[in-house]
C-alpha cells in the first residue's frame, strides 16, 4: 500500500472511533488496515463504516474467525489444490491457484456449492493469516497486509469455462474481495492463457464491477 495522503490522514482520525465499535481484534485497528476500508470507498467515512459493519456481520454469520481451524475433506483438497508457500521480493505472501485444473462444475453437480464457498473463504482468510505471521516473525520489515494472487489457467476447458459453477465461483471471489477483504490483493496475475482462456478472461471482465479499482490485474 502507498503512503497516506493528508486527506487520508484526516479521514483516519474520524474513522478510527467508528471502527473501534466494530473491530474485534487490535490488529484490525492499525492505520494500514483501517486505510483499506477508507480507500475502498474513496475516503467516504460513512460508506467505509457501513462497509466495515457489513463485513463484520458477514464474518460473524459465517464464523470466519474459526475458519482457519476448519479442515476441508481430503478428497476435496486434492481435487482443488493451491500453493501458499511463496513470497515476493518484498515479503508479501504469494498464492498460486491452478484454477484451470479445478473442475468446479463437478463440485456443483455433486451438490458441493456450500463447501466450495467455504473453501474459498478459507483461502482468502489464509492470505490474511500469512501476512499476520510475516509481521510477527519479521517485525523489523515492512508491514504486510496484502498478498499476490496468481491464477494459473492451464488446462481450462470449454466445458469448465461455460459452466455456471465456474462463473459463480469467480463472482464469489470478486465479491468477497470487494466487500470483505478490500485492498488485500497487492497484484492479481493470470498465467498460461490460451485462446479459450482469453475468451474466459473476457467473460470475467463482466465481474469487474465488483472489484475495487485499486487492484492491479495482469494477464500473461
N, C-alpha and C positions, 0 to 999 in steps of 0.2 A: 504494500500500500504506500501511496505517496505521502509526503508531509502534509500536515494540517495547514489550511489557509486561515487567515484571520476570521473570515466568515464562519468557517467550520469550528474554530476555537470558541467563538461566541455562542454558536448553536449548541456545542457540547456542554457549556456551563448551564444552559437552560434545560437541556435534555437529561442531564445526569440525575437530578432529583426525581424526575418522572420515571426513568428507567429503574431507579433503586426500588421502586414499589413493585416492579415486575420481575426483576432478575433474581435468581435463586443462588447464584454462585459468585464469589468475589471476582473470579476470572472474567465473568461477563461484564463487569463494570470497568474494566480497563478502557482507557481512551481509544485504543486501537480497535477494540471490539464494538464499542458504542458508535464509533465513527462509521462502521459498516452499515448500520441501520440508517444513519443520517444520510449517507451518500446514496443509499438505495432509494431514498425519497427526496433527493436534491435539497437536503437540509431543511425540509419542511418538518418542523418539530412535531406538530400534531399528527402528521401522516406517519412519521417514524415511530411515534409512540403507539399508534394503532397497529402498525405492522408488528412491532415487538410484542404487543399484548396478544395478538392473534397467534404469533409463533409460539409463545409460551403456553397458551391454551392448547395448541396442537401438540406440543411436547408432552404436556400432562395427559391429554386424552390418549395418545399413542404410546405412553410410557417410554419416551425416548431416552430418558435418563437411565433406564435399565437395559437399553437395547444392546449395549456392548457386551453384556453378560449372556445375552441370548445366543444360542447355537442353532444355526440352520441345519436341517437334515444333511448328513454327509453326502448322500447321493446328489442333493441339490447343489451343494458346494462344488462337487466335482463337475457337474454339468454347466455351472455358471461361475467359473473361476475369475479371479483378478489378482493382480500383484500390487502390494502396497509397501514394498521394502526399499524403494529408491528415494533419493533426494536429488534436487538440482544443485547447482554450484553455490547457491545462496542458502542452502539448508532447508528449502521448502520440500515437504513430502511430495512424492510423485506416485500417482495411482495409474496403473496400466490396466485398462478394461478391454478384453478381447470381445467386443460387442458382436463382431461378425460371426463368432463361434457360439454365441448364446442362442439357443433355439427357444426363444421366448414364446413363440407360437405353441410349442409343445407344453410349456408351463401353463398357458392359458387354457388349452384344450383339456388339460388334466385337472383343471379347477384350482390351480395354484396362484391365482391373481393376488390374493392377500399375502401369501408367502413371498411372492416376488416383490411386492411393495415393501414389506418388512425388510427384506434382504437389501433393497436399495437404500432404505432409511439407515440401516446399519452401515452400509458402505460410506455414506456421507458423514455419519457421526464418527466413523473411524478416521476420516480426514481431519476432523477437529481434534480427535484424541492424539493423532500422530503429531500435530502441531503443538499441542499442550506438552506432550512428552519431550519434544525437541526443546522447548523452552525450559523445562525442568532439568534436563540433563546437560544443557549447554546455555546456562543463564547469561553468560557474558556475550553471547552472539545476538544478532538482530532478532527482535521479537517476531515470531512467526504465527500467523493466524489464517493462512491461506494454503492451498495445495495446487499442484499441477495435475491435470487430468488428461490422459492420453487414451483416445478411443480407437482401438485397432479394428478396422472394418474388414480385414482379410477374412475371406470365407463367407461373406454375406451373400445370401442367395435371393433370387427374386421371390421365392416362397416366403422367406423371412421378411423381406423388405415390404411386402404388400400385406402382411398380417396385421390385424387390429392390435394384437398384443404388443408388437414391436413399437408401433406408434404410441400406444398407451404408456408403455414404459418410458419412452423418450419424453413424452409430455409430463409424466410424473417427475422425472429427474429435473426437467426445466422448471416446473412449478415449485418443486421443493427448494431448488437453488435460489429462486427468486424470492419466495415467501418466507422460507425458514432458515436459509443459510446465505444471506446476502453477502456478496463480495468474497465468498470463500474460494472461488476459483481465481488463482493467480493467472492462469492461462489454460485454455482448453484446445487440444490438438487432436484432429482426426488423421489417421495414417492409413496407408495401403488402400486408398480409394481408387477403384477402377470405374468403368463406365456405369455399371449398375449402382455401385456405391455412390457415385456422383449424383445419380438421379435421387437416391435415398437422401443424400445431404440436401438436395434442393427441396425435397418434401419436408425435411426437418426445419427448413427456413421458416415454414409456417409457424413454428413454435417460438420464433424469436420474440414474439410479443410478451412471452413470459420471462424473458431473460433481461436482467439489468444491462443497460447499455455500457456499463463499465467493464464488462467481460471482454477478454481478447480471445478470439476464436481463429484458429489456423487450420488449414487443410493441406495435407501433403500426400 
